[in-house]
Amino acid sequence: MAIIDHTTSFDADSIPTSVVGIAADVGQHDSGMHQHRKAQLLYAPRGCMSITVNDAKSGLLECVLPPTKAAWIPAGVEHCAKMRNVVAYRSIYFDTELFTELPCSLKLVGVNPLLAALIERMAMWPWTMPSHQQTKLTALFIEEFNLAEELKLLLPIPSDKRLQAWLQRLQSGKYQAEQLNKMVNEIGASEKTISRIFSKQTGMSYQAWRQQWRLHSAIEKLAEGASVSTVAFALGFASDSAFISFFKQHMGSTPSQYFKLHN
């Protein structure tokens, strides 16, 4: 069985098959921070999910996964997946001791039609399928995955206690990251202090971090079906055209072109 719902008890590590796939339509869901011995590929052919990863070197990192992206979570890495609306969820777990060609570090990649088809097929495999029957398709998946474009869209999350309540409000999806001079009263620290925190803990200026956060939020809202006008207003852009220009600068295409090309 590979298709599951919220009532299904599932533990990838307890299944002896070297490649384990699952498929589900998931509504509002928070997996909570967890880890497993198998490595994991996360992908949503419809809808959008957000991923938080506790990386040993970089600390907390966040990304959004519309139908254009997949995330590779190495074995033993703590992570969490969240969905606010119905998502077509696909996840494939690999025993990386048997597949040494797969990466051992966190990776975010673009998903082309062939890779999407391979993920869909593997996610539907019965859990009782013998490993020797998986060999050819798994080899093709590994080749295609290793050739996929790697994306640099992971957002580092600062850990300073003074920012935690503010970060939680941002993660709710109901608030936006304001300009630095508007954060002083909310956080209770000076602009200089806030800037220093972001520079030290994320390696980015606050302005650069804010722009990356706005891009993540835009992708998530658009993937969930929000209009350009709604997203532009929610993220504080002066106009729809200003938002479209911002999106094109970072993603290489307008919002409508981006999702038309990748859906």
C-alpha positions in Angstrom: 0.0 0.0 0.0 1.3 3.5 -0.9 -1.8 5.7 -0.8 -2.4 6.9 2.8 -4.7 9.3 4.7 -4.6 10.9 8.2 -5.7 7.7 9.8 -2.8 5.6 8.4 0.0 4.6 10.8 3.3 5.0 8.9 6.9 4.6 9.8 9.3 4.4 6.8 12.1 3.0 9.0 10.0 0.0 9.9 9.5 -1.1 6.3 12.3 -3.3 5.1 12.1 -2.3 1.4 15.0 -0.2 0.3 12.8 2.4 -1.5 9.4 3.3 0.2 6.9 5.6 -1.4 3.7 7.2 -0.1 1.0 9.4 -1.7 -1.7 11.4 0.0 -4.1 14.3 -0.3 -3.3 16.3 2.9 -5.3 19.3 4.2 -4.1 21.5 7.1 -1.2 19.5 8.6 1.9 20.0 10.7 4.2 16.9 10.9 6.2 18.4 13.8 10.0 18.2 13.9 11.2 14.6 13.4 13.8 12.5 11.7 14.3 9.0 10.3 17.1 6.7 9.3 16.1 6.7 5.7 16.7 9.8 3.5 13.5 11.4 2.1 12.4 13.2 -1.1 9.5 15.6 -0.6 7.3 16.8 -3.5 3.8 18.2 -4.1 2.5 17.8 -7.6 -0.5 20.0 -6.6 -0.6 22.7 -3.9 2.2 23.9 -1.8 4.0 22.9 1.5 6.6 24.6 3.6 9.6 22.8 5.0 11.7 23.6 8.1 15.0 21.8 8.4 17.4 21.8 11.4 20.7 21.7 9.6 23.8 20.8 11.7 25.9 23.5 9.9 23.4 26.2 9.1 20.8 26.0 11.8 17.1 26.3 11.0 16.4 26.7 7.3 13.0 27.1 5.6 11.7 26.7 2.0 8.5 26.4 0.2 7.7 23.6 -2.2 5.3 24.4 -5.1 4.8 21.9 -7.9 8.1 23.1 -9.4 10.4 22.0 -6.6 11.4 19.0 -4.6 13.4 18.8 -1.3 16.0 16.2 -0.4 16.2 15.5 3.3 19.3 13.4 4.3 19.0 10.6 6.7 19.0 11.6 10.4 18.3 15.3 9.7 15.5 16.8 11.8 12.7 18.5 9.7 9.1 19.5 9.6 6.5 19.7 6.8 3.5 22.1 7.0 0.5 22.4 4.8 -2.3 25.0 5.2 -4.5 23.8 2.4 -5.1 20.5 0.5 -1.8 19.3 -1.0 -1.2 16.3 -3.2 1.8 15.0 -1.2 4.4 12.6 -2.5 7.3 11.3 -0.4 9.9 8.7 -1.2 12.3 7.2 1.4 15.7 5.7 0.5 18.1 3.4 2.3 21.1 5.5 1.4 23.5 2.8 2.5 22.4 1.0 -0.6 22.3 4.1 -2.9 25.6 5.9 -2.3 25.1 8.0 -5.4 22.4 10.0 -3.7 23.4 13.3 -1.9 24.3 13.3 1.8 23.4 17.0 2.3 20.2 19.0 2.1 19.2 19.8 -1.5 16.4 21.7 -3.3 15.9 21.0 -7.0 13.7 21.9 -9.9 11.3 19.2 -11.0 11.0 18.6 -14.8 8.2 16.5 -16.3 10.3 13.3 -16.4 11.4 13.6 -12.8 7.8 14.4 -11.8 6.6 11.2 -13.6 9.3 9.1 -11.9 8.3 10.4 -8.4 4.7 9.8 -9.1 5.4 6.2 -10.1 7.7 5.4 -7.2 5.3 7.0 -4.7 2.7 4.5 -5.7 4.8 1.4 -5.3 3.4 -1.3 -3.0 5.4 -1.5 0.2 5.8 -5.2 -0.3 7.5 -4.8 -3.8 10.8 -6.7 -3.8 13.9 -4.5 -4.1 15.0 -6.2 -7.3 11.8 -5.1 -9.1 12.6 -1.5 -8.2 16.2 -1.5 -9.6 15.8 -0.1 -13.1 13.4 2.7 -12.2 15.4 3.7 -9.1 18.5 3.9 -11.2 16.7 6.2 -13.7 15.4 8.4 -10.8 18.9 8.8 -9.3 20.3 9.8 -12.7 17.6 12.3 -13.3 17.7 13.7 -9.8 21.4 14.2 -9.8 21.1 16.1 -13.1 18.3 18.4 -11.8 18.9 22.0 -11.4 19.8 22.8 -7.8 18.0 25.8 -6.4 19.4 28.3 -3.8 16.1 29.2 -2.2 16.6 28.1 1.4 15.9 30.8 3.9 18.0 30.8 7.1 16.0 31.5 10.3 17.6 33.5 13.1 17.5 31.9 16.5 17.7 35.0 18.8 15.0 34.9 21.4 14.0 38.5 20.8 12.8 37.5 17.3 10.9 34.3 18.1 7.4 35.8 18.6 7.8 37.9 15.5 8.9 34.9 13.5 5.9 32.9 14.7 3.6 35.6 13.5 5.3 35.5 10.1 4.9 31.7 9.9 1.2 32.0 10.5 0.9 33.5 7.0 -1.2 36.4 8.3 1.6 38.9 8.7 4.3 40.4 6.6 7.9 41.2 7.2 8.0 45.0 7.6 10.7 47.5 6.9 13.4 47.5 9.5 12.4 50.9 11.0 8.9 49.5 11.7 10.2 46.5 13.6 11.9 48.4 16.5 8.8 48.8 18.7 7.5 45.3 17.9 10.7 43.5 18.8 12.0 45.9 21.4 15.5 46.3 19.9 17.2 49.0 17.9 17.6 48.9 14.1 21.4 48.4 14.6 20.8 45.5 17.0 18.3 43.8 14.7 20.6 44.3 11.7 23.5 42.7 13.7 21.4 39.7 14.6 20.4 39.0 11.0 23.9 39.5 9.7 25.4 37.2 12.4 22.8 34.4 12.4 21.7 34.3 8.8 24.7 35.7 6.8 22.3 38.2 5.2 21.3 41.7 5.8 17.8 42.2 7.1 16.7 43.7 3.8 18.1 40.8 1.8 16.4 38.3 4.2 13.1 40.2 3.9 13.2 40.1 0.1 13.8 36.3 0.2 11.0 35.9 2.7 8.7 37.9 0.5 9.6 35.6 -2.4 8.9 32.5 -0.4 5.6 33.9 0.8 4.6 34.9 -2.8 5.3 31.5 -4.2 3.3 29.8 -1.4 0.3 32.1 -1.8 0.3 31.9 -5.6 0.6 28.1 -5.5 -2.5 28.0 -3.3 -4.5 29.9 -5.9 -4.2 33.6 -4.7 -4.4 36.2 -7.4 -1.4 38.5 -8.2 -3.3 41.5 -6.8 -4.0 39.7 -3.5 -0.4 38.6 -3.1 0.9 42.1 -4.0 -1.3 43.7 -1.4 -0.6 41.1 1.3 3.2 41.5 1.0 3.1 45.3 0.9 4.0 46.0 -2.7 3.0 49.4 -4.0 1.3 47.9 -7.1 0.7 44.7 -9.0 3.3 45.7 -11.5 5.9 46.3 -8.7 5.3 42.8 -7.4 5.4 41.2 -10.9 8.7 43.0 -11.5 10.1 41.7 -8.2 9.0 38.2 -8.9 10.5 38.2 -12.4 13.8 39.6 -11.1 14.2 36.7 -8.8 12.5 33.8 -10.7 13.2 34.8 -14.3 9.5 34.9 -15.3 6.3 36.6 -14.3 4.1 34.7 -11.8 1.6 33.5 -14.5 4.5 32.4 -16.8 6.2 30.6 -13.9 3.2 28.5 -12.8 2.1 27.9 -16.4 5.5 26.5 -17.3 5.8 24.3 -14.2 2.3 23.0 -13.7 
